[in-house]
Amino acid sequence: MTAVDARFAGGTILVQVDEEYTGDHRVMVRVDMPGHTLHLFRHEARDLANALREAAAEAGDILNRRPEADAA
């Protein structure tokens, strides 16, 4: 299990493998967020992880942009 502190999301987000969710031997990735639980197939979890990485990189690019670049 992995815990991610996400104070603006309301608290800790837990990510873990859930082998019991479907009851038919399919393994899911479970994401527990304050007020919500999300179950994903492996490919969906990978796609979400990639989307989060891309958004984090874009946010970093925006923060690193020089003020002069915004004026152009």
Buried (B, 14 or more C-beta within 10 A) or exposed (E): EEEEEEEEEEEEBBBEEBEEBEEEEEEBBBBBBEEEEBEBEEEEBEEBEEEEEEEEEEEEEEEEEEEEEEEE
